[in-house]
């Protein structure tokens, strides 16, 4: 199974590398019982291998450790191949670059380079990740009900197009540098998110004052927590615009579905259009006709409206951008909107007020507990928010907008690095870009 490699690259089966003692190939550690309380040792599973080709330790399950001398212990430099998953995810691969004392599930195949004078382990992980992205492993699958698998036998028969060790190492240095830059950017985004939540707690408790000035601010305890004494606490119905559908929800039942989507027209606001940071994303927009949008007039939303997710990612908030090229939108079944009266609450202020940890906690606590938890229109209409004078609203918006701008800038950088990695991965592994003149540094 070759991919037309350059003429100076070798083509060799994985199994041949194993036979020559250059590589080991084995199944993971089968362990049925597990816990998430940290009892035992980490047990890496398919969800710990991201679609970007890295180990994701966000969620970890733990199992009883194998014997001290067991071959199931992972080592730094191991390559983890996801052998069983859905058809689309089987074959995703990652490189273990930490010294984490852990094992991997039997849904993972562990490839360990025995002789690094022939094979670079990071290059091997990147090469397998490239094959997965290229759809090669879909051709090797055995399909079962609800899952698919690539067996050890089939993986052993895989052809590798093998550059020289120096070129492997050069590829590894380039790709790992881009990957590290992306990971560092993600850390900046996470830190900015933590900073914004902390800053919002301060701003919505004491107003737009410096930290050292907070003790001098007169505050009171209210239904929404600590607020400056001169602020009001109002329900959504007290700050909504006087228009007929100032607070409304997406259509019920079967009034809107895939059959209604058209190539262009009025865009539909779905959860996918609300980024985790709350910004509005036009990626993945779907459309309905003008006539359909007219039929769903109570579910129309407009630039400046504040969006609140009522089911799914409960309480996720977004703001329809005023600079949008679209005059109106239609809410999906999982979204609600609020059009605030500008003389009471600036849309940007309300958007930030609903994003605070305090507001999110209260929204989740108010969700219905019967059936699938959700936030209905009645809950939203009676939801209370702190309302300062306009001058302070504007100051709070300006401060938080600066943080949002930083986050958006870093998100764009992360996305650009992700695209660069994917492009380089393809160009390098296919031999369209050669790194033959790079110094061979082990």
N, C-alpha and C positions, 0 to 999 in steps of 0.2 A: 504494500500500500504506500507508494511513493508520491511525492508532490513535485516532480520535475526539479530536483535539486541542482545546484551548480555542479559542473563536471568534476571539480576537485573535492566534493564532499562524498564521504562514504555512505553507503546504504546498508544498514545492519539491523537484524531483528533484536528486539529487547531480550528475547530468550537466549540469543547467542551471547549477549553480554553477560547474562546470568551464568551460562555454561562456562564461559571463560573466567568466571570469578571476579568480574569487574563490577557487577551489580547484583544486589539481592532483591528479591521480589516476594512479598509474603502478605497474607491476609491480616486484618486487624484483630483486635482482642474482643471476642464475643462475650458480652456480659449483659444479661437481661435486666437485672435489678440496678437501679441507679437513684441518685438523689441530687437535689440542687442546694443542699445545706452545707456543702463543703466537706462532707464525710468521705474520706478515701482519697482518690487521686483524680485529676481531670481526665475525662474521657472524650476525646475529640470526635465529633460526629459530622454528618454531611453539612448541617447548617453552620458549622464552624469553618467551612471552606467557602469563602465568598465567591461571587460571580466575577470579581475582579482579580482572582488568583492570589488572595492573601488569606492568612489564618485570622479569623474573627473570634475573639475571646469575649465578646459582649455577653453571651449566654453560655454557661458551662454546666455540664452534668458530671457528676462524680460517681465512681464505682470502687468496689473493693480492689485494692492493688494486686497485681500478679506477684509471683515470687520475685525475690530480689534479682536473681539471675535469669529471669524470664526473657525471652527474645521479644516480648511484646512491648517492652519499654521503648518509647521513641527517643531519638537522639537529634541534637541540633544538626541541621543539614538534610534531614529526611524529606522525601517528597511524598505528599499525601494525595492519592488519586481516589476520587469518589466513584466507587464501582457500582453502587446501587442507588437509584433515585428515580425521579420522573425521567421521561425520555429526554427532555430538554436539559436537565441538570446532571445527568450521569456523565462523568468524564471531567467535571471541573477539578482543577488541580491546584495545589498550593505548596509553597516551600516553608518548612519550619525553620525559622532563623533564631529562635530563642532556645534557652536551656531549660525550658519548662519540663518538669518531671511529670510525664503524662503517658497515656495510652491512646489508641484510636480504635473506634468501633470496627466490627467486621464488615461494615459498609464502606470501609476505606481499605485501599491497598497501599502498602508502604513500600516505596522504592528507596533503597539505600545505596548510594555510590560507594563501592568498596575501594576502587582505585581512582583517586582524583587526578592522576596523571594522564588519564584518558578521557574522563567525563566530568564536566562541571555540574554539580547538583542543582544550582540555581538555574542554569541553562536548561537542564532536563525538565524541571518544573515548568519553566516558561514555554518550552517546546510543547509539552503535553497540554498546557493551557491554550496554546495557539491551535492545536489540533481540535480541542473541544470547541473553541470559538468558530473554527472552520467547518464544524459539523461532521468531522471524521468519525467520531465515536458513535454517532447515530447509525452509521453503517455497520457497526460491530455489535449492536445491542441484541440481547435476547429479551423479548417483551413478555411480561406477565400482567395479570390484572392489577392495575394501579401502580405498577413500577416497571423498571427496566434495569438490566445489569450488563456489565462487561466482565466476563470471567477472567480468572488468572490465565487460563489457556489462551483466550483470544488476545489479551493484553500482551502476553509473551510473544505472540506472532506479529505484533505491530512492528512495522519498519520505521527505523529512525534514519533521518538524513543527517549525517554526523559531520559537522565542520571540524577543522583542526581544534585542538584544545585552546590555542591562543585566541582563535576567533570566537569560540564558545565563551571564554572569559571576557572578551571585549563586549559581546552581546549582553552578558550578565551584568557587567558594570554599567552599561548604558541604561538597560531596562530597570535595574534596581535603583539607579539614581533618580529616574523619573518617578518610580513607585514611592521612594522615600519622600520626594518632594510633595507628592500627592498626600501621603499620610501626614506629613507635617502641616499641610494646608488644612486637612480635616481636623487636626488638633487645634489649630487656630480658630476654626469655625465653632468647634465645641466650646472652647474657652470663651469666645465672644458670646455664645448662647448663655453660658453660666453667668457671665458678667451682666448681660442684659436682664436676666431674671433677678439678680441681686439689685441692680440699679432700679428696676421697676418696683421692687418691694419698697425701696427707699422713697422713690418719687411719689408713689401712691399712698404712702403713709405720712410723709412730711412735706410734700410739694417739691418744687424745683429749687431746693436750697442745697448748699454744700453740706457735706457730712458733718463737719464741725458745728454747723449752724442748727442742726436738727434738734438738739436739746432745748433751744430757745423757742421752738415752734409750739404754739398752743394746740393741743390735739384733744380728741375725744374718742371714746369707743362707740362704734356704730354697728349696724347690722352687717357691715362688710369688713369690720375690723377697725384699726386705728386710722383716723383721718384728721386733717387740720379742722379746727372748730368752725372756720368760715366756709367750709365746703358743704355742699348738699349731698344727700344720698337719695337717688331717684330710681324708680322703676323704669323699665324700657318704655312702657306706655306713656310715661311722663315726658320722655325726651324724643319720642318718635315724631316724624313729620306729619303734617295734616293730610297727606295723600291717602287714598283709599287702602292701598296695600303696603303701607309703610313697614309693617311687620308681617311677613308671609313665608310660606314654605313651598318646597317643590311639590309637583303633582303627586297625587295618591295613586296607588295600584298600577294599572296598565295604561295610564294616560300618556306615558312617555317611555319609549323603549328603543331598542336598536332598529326596529323597523321604521322608526321615524327619522333616523339620521340621513342627512343628505350631504352632498359634496360641499356646499357653501350655504350661507344664510345667517341665522341667528345662533351664536355659540351657546353651548350648554355648559354650565359650571358644575364640574364633578370634583370629587375629592382629589383626583390626580392633578387638578389645576391649582391646588393649594399646597405650596411647598411647606416643609416642616417649620421653616422660619416664619410662615404666615404670608409670604409674598405670593402674588398671583403669577402663575405660570401659564403661558399660552400653548405649551407643548401638549400634544395629545387632545387638542380641542376637537369636539364633534359638534355638528350643526343640525338644526332643524329648520324647516321652511318658515318664511314670514307668517304664512297662514297658521301653522302649528303654534308659533309663538303667540299669535293673536288669540288663539283658542285657549292658551295657557296664561292669559294676561295676569292672573293673580300670582303666578310664579315668575313673573319677569323681574329682572334685577338690572340696575343701571350703574354706570361709573360713580364711585363715591359710596355705594352701599357696602355695609359690613356683612360678611358671610359667616355663619355659624353652622358647623356640621352637627346634625342631629342624631345620626346613627353611624356606626362604623368607628371612625376615629373621633369619638365624642368630644365636642367642645373645640375642635380645631377651628381656628379663626382666620379669615382672610379679608382683604380689602380690594374691591373691584377698582383698578387704577383709573384715575380721572383722565389720564392720557391714552386710554384704550382706543384702538381704531374702531371699535364696535359701539354702536349707540345703545344697544341693550343686550341682555343675556337672558337665558332661561335657566332656572334652578333645576338641578337633578332631584330625584326623590330623597336624597340624603342631606339636602342643604336647606337652610333658612336664611333670610336676609332681614336686616334692619336698615331703614332709611331714617337717620336722625334729623331732627330740626336743627339747622346750623346755629340758630340763636341760643340753643341749649347745649348742644354737644357737637364738636367738630367730628366728622367721620373718622379722621386720623386718630383723634384722641380716643374715641370709643373703641376703635380697633386695638389700640395698645392697652386700654383698660381691660378688655376681655381676654388679653393674652397673659395677664399677670398670673403667677402661680396661685394667688388667692382666688381670683375669678375662676380659673380652671377647676380648682378644688371644689368650689361652691357649685359650679355647673354639674360636675360629675356626681356630687352628693344629691343634687336635686333630680337627677335622671330617674325615669320610671324604673321600678325594680321588677315589674311583671313582664314575662316574655323576654324579648331582646331589649336590653337597656337602651333608652333613647331619650332625647331632650325634645319635648313637644312644644308647640307654639304657646301653650298656656304657661309653661315654665319660662320660656324666653320673655314673654310679655311682662311677667312679674319679677324677672331677675333685676336685682338692684346693683347700681354702679355708683361710685363716688364721682361727683361733678364739681370741679372747681370753677372759678371765674374764667372767662375766655382767655385772658392774658396768660394765666397759669397753664391752661390746656395747651396753648400754643407753645409755651416754653417746654413742657413735657414732651410734646410731639417732636420738637426740634432736637432735643437731647436723644430720644430713642431712635429718631430717624437717622441720626449720625451712626449709631451702632448698627442699625439695619443696613445702612449703606456699606459699612465695613464687611458685614456678613455676606452681602450680595457680591461684593468684589472678590472675596475669598472663594465663594461658591463658583463664580465664573472661572477663577484660576484653577480650582479643583477640577471642574469639568473640562477645561482646556488640557490639563495634564492627563486626565483620563483618556481623552481623544488622542493625545500624543502617544501615550503608552500603547493603545490599541493599534495605532498606525505603525509605530516602530516595531511592535511585536510581529505584525504581518510582514512588513518589509524585510526585517532581519531574518525571520525564520524561513521565508521563501527564497532568500538569497538575492532579493532585488536591491538591497543595500548591503554592501560588504564592508567589513571592518578588518581587513587583512593587514593594514599597515599600523594597527594599534600595538603599542608595546605589550608584551606578554607579562603581566604582573599577576602572580598567584594570589 
